[in-house]
Amino acid sequence: MTVVSCPTCGKKVEWTAENKFRPFCSERCKQIDLGAWAEEKYTIPGGPPTDPQDVPPSGQ
């Protein structure tokens, strides 16, 4: 059986089909993480968005 740490609180959690909150230990920890995403506390690195009007059409 695989055991992981809850991303929110660090508690050890069994990774099984019966654990409906995996990788979190509880619904509370899952909601805390969702709230952090909603408040933009987490970011995914990437370049600035490209405006399609700034990109020349192919073949020019």
Distance bins in CASP14 RR format, pairs under 12 A and 6 or more apart:
PFRMAT RR
TARGET T0000
AUTHOR 0000-0000-0000
RMODE 2
METHOD distances of the structure
MODEL  1
1 12 0 0 0 0 0 1 0 0 0 0 0
1 13 0 0 0 0 0 1 0 0 0 0 0
1 14 1 0 1 0 0 0 0 0 0 0 0
1 15 1 0 0 1 0 0 0 0 0 0 0
1 16 1 0 0 1 0 0 0 0 0 0 0
1 17 0 0 0 0 0 1 0 0 0 0 0
1 18 0 0 0 0 0 1 0 0 0 0 0
1 19 0 0 0 0 0 1 0 0 0 0 0
1 22 0 0 0 0 0 1 0 0 0 0 0
2 12 0 0 0 0 0 1 0 0 0 0 0
2 13 0 0 0 0 1 0 0 0 0 0 0
2 14 1 0 0 1 0 0 0 0 0 0 0
2 15 1 0 1 0 0 0 0 0 0 0 0
2 16 0 0 0 0 1 0 0 0 0 0 0
2 17 0 0 0 0 0 1 0 0 0 0 0
2 19 0 0 0 0 0 1 0 0 0 0 0
2 22 0 0 0 0 1 0 0 0 0 0 0
2 23 0 0 0 0 0 1 0 0 0 0 0
3 10 0 0 0 0 0 1 0 0 0 0 0
3 11 0 0 0 0 0 1 0 0 0 0 0
3 12 1 0 1 0 0 0 0 0 0 0 0
3 13 1 0 0 1 0 0 0 0 0 0 0
3 14 1 0 1 0 0 0 0 0 0 0 0
3 15 1 0 0 1 0 0 0 0 0 0 0
3 16 0 0 0 0 1 0 0 0 0 0 0
3 19 0 0 0 0 0 1 0 0 0 0 0
3 22 0 0 0 0 0 1 0 0 0 0 0
3 23 0 0 0 0 0 1 0 0 0 0 0
3 25 0 0 0 0 0 1 0 0 0 0 0
4 10 0 0 0 0 1 0 0 0 0 0 0
4 11 0 0 0 0 1 0 0 0 0 0 0
4 12 1 0 0 1 0 0 0 0 0 0 0
4 13 1 0 1 0 0 0 0 0 0 0 0
4 14 0 0 0 0 1 0 0 0 0 0 0
4 15 1 0 1 0 0 0 0 0 0 0 0
4 16 0 0 0 0 0 1 0 0 0 0 0
4 19 0 0 0 0 1 0 0 0 0 0 0
4 21 0 0 0 0 0 1 0 0 0 0 0
4 22 1 0 0 1 0 0 0 0 0 0 0
4 23 1 0 1 0 0 0 0 0 0 0 0
4 24 0 0 0 0 1 0 0 0 0 0 0
4 25 0 0 0 0 1 0 0 0 0 0 0
5 11 1 0 0 1 0 0 0 0 0 0 0
5 12 1 0 0 1 0 0 0 0 0 0 0
5 13 1 0 0 1 0 0 0 0 0 0 0
5 14 0 0 0 0 0 1 0 0 0 0 0
5 15 0 0 0 0 0 1 0 0 0 0 0
5 22 0 0 0 0 0 1 0 0 0 0 0
5 23 0 0 0 0 1 0 0 0 0 0 0
5 24 0 0 0 0 0 1 0 0 0 0 0
5 25 0 0 0 0 1 0 0 0 0 0 0
5 29 0 0 0 0 0 1 0 0 0 0 0
6 12 1 0 0 1 0 0 0 0 0 0 0
6 13 1 0 1 0 0 0 0 0 0 0 0
6 14 0 0 0 0 0 1 0 0 0 0 0
6 15 0 0 0 0 0 1 0 0 0 0 0
6 19 0 0 0 0 0 1 0 0 0 0 0
6 21 0 0 0 0 1 0 0 0 0 0 0
6 22 0 0 0 0 1 0 0 0 0 0 0
6 23 1 0 0 1 0 0 0 0 0 0 0
6 24 1 0 1 0 0 0 0 0 0 0 0
6 25 1 0 1 0 0 0 0 0 0 0 0
6 26 1 0 0 1 0 0 0 0 0 0 0
6 27 0 0 0 0 0 1 0 0 0 0 0
6 28 0 0 0 0 0 1 0 0 0 0 0
6 29 1 0 1 0 0 0 0 0 0 0 0
6 30 0 0 0 0 1 0 0 0 0 0 0
6 32 0 0 0 0 1 0 0 0 0 0 0
6 33 0 0 0 0 1 0 0 0 0 0 0
7 13 0 0 0 0 1 0 0 0 0 0 0
7 21 0 0 0 0 0 1 0 0 0 0 0
7 22 0 0 0 0 0 1 0 0 0 0 0
7 23 1 0 0 1 0 0 0 0 0 0 0
7 24 1 0 0 1 0 0 0 0 0 0 0
7 25 0 0 0 0 1 0 0 0 0 0 0
7 26 0 0 0 0 0 1 0 0 0 0 0
7 29 1 0 0 1 0 0 0 0 0 0 0
7 30 0 0 0 0 1 0 0 0 0 0 0
7 32 0 0 0 0 1 0 0 0 0 0 0
7 33 1 0 0 1 0 0 0 0 0 0 0
7 34 0 0 0 0 0 1 0 0 0 0 0
7 36 0 0 0 0 1 0 0 0 0 0 0
7 37 0 0 0 0 0 1 0 0 0 0 0
7 42 0 0 0 0 0 1 0 0 0 0 0
8 21 0 0 0 0 0 1 0 0 0 0 0
8 23 0 0 0 0 1 0 0 0 0 0 0
8 24 1 0 0 1 0 0 0 0 0 0 0
8 25 1 0 0 1 0 0 0 0 0 0 0
8 26 0 0 0 0 1 0 0 0 0 0 0
8 27 0 0 0 0 0 1 0 0 0 0 0
8 28 0 0 0 0 1 0 0 0 0 0 0
8 29 1 1 0 0 0 0 0 0 0 0 0
8 30 1 0 0 1 0 0 0 0 0 0 0
8 31 0 0 0 0 1 0 0 0 0 0 0
8 32 1 0 1 0 0 0 0 0 0 0 0
8 33 1 0 1 0 0 0 0 0 0 0 0
8 34 0 0 0 0 0 1 0 0 0 0 0
8 35 0 0 0 0 0 1 0 0 0 0 0
8 36 0 0 0 0 1 0 0 0 0 0 0
8 37 0 0 0 0 0 1 0 0 0 0 0
8 41 0 0 0 0 0 1 0 0 0 0 0
9 21 0 0 0 0 0 1 0 0 0 0 0
9 23 0 0 0 0 0 1 0 0 0 0 0
9 24 0 0 0 0 1 0 0 0 0 0 0
9 25 1 0 0 1 0 0 0 0 0 0 0
9 26 0 0 0 0 1 0 0 0 0 0 0
9 28 0 0 0 0 1 0 0 0 0 0 0
9 29 1 0 1 0 0 0 0 0 0 0 0
9 30 0 0 0 0 0 1 0 0 0 0 0
9 32 0 0 0 0 1 0 0 0 0 0 0
9 33 0 0 0 0 0 1 0 0 0 0 0
10 23 0 0 0 0 0 1 0 0 0 0 0
10 24 0 0 0 0 1 0 0 0 0 0 0
10 25 1 0 0 1 0 0 0 0 0 0 0
10 26 0 0 0 0 0 1 0 0 0 0 0
10 29 0 0 0 0 1 0 0 0 0 0 0
10 32 0 0 0 0 0 1 0 0 0 0 0
10 33 0 0 0 0 0 1 0 0 0 0 0
11 19 0 0 0 0 0 1 0 0 0 0 0
11 21 0 0 0 0 0 1 0 0 0 0 0
11 23 0 0 0 0 0 1 0 0 0 0 0
11 24 0 0 0 0 1 0 0 0 0 0 0
11 25 1 0 1 0 0 0 0 0 0 0 0
11 26 0 0 0 0 1 0 0 0 0 0 0
11 28 0 0 0 0 0 1 0 0 0 0 0
11 29 1 0 0 1 0 0 0 0 0 0 0
12 19 0 0 0 0 0 1 0 0 0 0 0
12 22 0 0 0 0 0 1 0 0 0 0 0
12 23 0 0 0 0 0 1 0 0 0 0 0
12 24 0 0 0 0 0 1 0 0 0 0 0
12 25 0 0 0 0 1 0 0 0 0 0 0
13 19 1 0 0 1 0 0 0 0 0 0 0
13 20 0 0 0 0 0 1 0 0 0 0 0
13 21 0 0 0 0 1 0 0 0 0 0 0
13 22 1 0 0 1 0 0 0 0 0 0 0
13 23 1 0 0 1 0 0 0 0 0 0 0
13 24 1 0 0 1 0 0 0 0 0 0 0
13 25 1 0 1 0 0 0 0 0 0 0 0
13 26 0 0 0 0 1 0 0 0 0 0 0
13 29 0 0 0 0 1 0 0 0 0 0 0
13 30 0 0 0 0 0 1 0 0 0 0 0
14 21 0 0 0 0 0 1 0 0 0 0 0
14 22 0 0 0 0 1 0 0 0 0 0 0
14 23 0 0 0 0 0 1 0 0 0 0 0
14 25 0 0 0 0 1 0 0 0 0 0 0
15 21 0 0 0 0 0 1 0 0 0 0 0
15 22 1 0 1 0 0 0 0 0 0 0 0
15 23 1 0 0 1 0 0 0 0 0 0 0
15 24 0 0 0 0 0 1 0 0 0 0 0
15 25 0 0 0 0 0 1 0 0 0 0 0
16 22 1 0 0 1 0 0 0 0 0 0 0
16 23 0 0 0 0 0 1 0 0 0 0 0
19 25 0 0 0 0 1 0 0 0 0 0 0
19 26 0 0 0 0 1 0 0 0 0 0 0
19 27 0 0 0 0 0 1 0 0 0 0 0
19 29 0 0 0 0 0 1 0 0 0 0 0
19 30 0 0 0 0 0 1 0 0 0 0 0
20 26 0 0 0 0 0 1 0 0 0 0 0
20 27 0 0 0 0 1 0 0 0 0 0 0
20 30 0 0 0 0 1 0 0 0 0 0 0
21 27 1 0 1 0 0 0 0 0 0 0 0
21 28 0 0 0 0 1 0 0 0 0 0 0
21 29 1 0 0 1 0 0 0 0 0 0 0
21 30 1 0 1 0 0 0 0 0 0 0 0
21 31 0 0 0 0 1 0 0 0 0 0 0
21 32 0 0 0 0 0 1 0 0 0 0 0
21 33 0 0 0 0 0 1 0 0 0 0 0
21 34 0 0 0 0 0 1 0 0 0 0 0
22 29 0 0 0 0 0 1 0 0 0 0 0
22 30 0 0 0 0 1 0 0 0 0 0 0
23 29 0 0 0 0 1 0 0 0 0 0 0
23 30 0 0 0 0 1 0 0 0 0 0 0
23 33 0 0 0 0 1 0 0 0 0 0 0
24 30 1 0 1 0 0 0 0 0 0 0 0
24 31 0 0 0 0 1 0 0 0 0 0 0
24 32 0 0 0 0 1 0 0 0 0 0 0
24 33 1 0 0 1 0 0 0 0 0 0 0
24 34 0 0 0 0 1 0 0 0 0 0 0
25 32 0 0 0 0 0 1 0 0 0 0 0
25 33 0 0 0 0 0 1 0 0 0 0 0
26 32 0 0 0 0 1 0 0 0 0 0 0
26 33 0 0 0 0 0 1 0 0 0 0 0
27 33 0 0 0 0 0 1 0 0 0 0 0
27 34 0 0 0 0 0 1 0 0 0 0 0
28 34 0 0 0 0 0 1 0 0 0 0 0
28 35 0 0 0 0 0 1 0 0 0 0 0
29 35 0 0 0 0 0 1 0 0 0 0 0
29 36 0 0 0 0 0 1 0 0 0 0 0
30 36 0 0 0 0 0 1 0 0 0 0 0
30 37 0 0 0 0 0 1 0 0 0 0 0
31 37 0 0 0 0 0 1 0 0 0 0 0
31 38 0 0 0 0 0 1 0 0 0 0 0
32 38 0 0 0 0 0 1 0 0 0 0 0
32 39 0 0 0 0 0 1 0 0 0 0 0
32 41 0 0 0 0 0 1 0 0 0 0 0
33 39 0 0 0 0 0 1 0 0 0 0 0
33 41 0 0 0 0 1 0 0 0 0 0 0
33 42 0 0 0 0 1 0 0 0 0 0 0
34 41 0 0 0 0 0 1 0 0 0 0 0
34 42 0 0 0 0 0 1 0 0 0 0 0
35 41 1 0 0 1 0 0 0 0 0 0 0
35 42 0 0 0 0 1 0 0 0 0 0 0
36 42 1 0 1 0 0 0 0 0 0 0 0
36 43 0 0 0 0 0 1 0 0 0 0 0
37 43 0 0 0 0 1 0 0 0 0 0 0
37 44 0 0 0 0 0 1 0 0 0 0 0
48 54 0 0 0 0 0 1 0 0 0 0 0
49 55 0 0 0 0 0 1 0 0 0 0 0
50 56 0 0 0 0 0 1 0 0 0 0 0
END
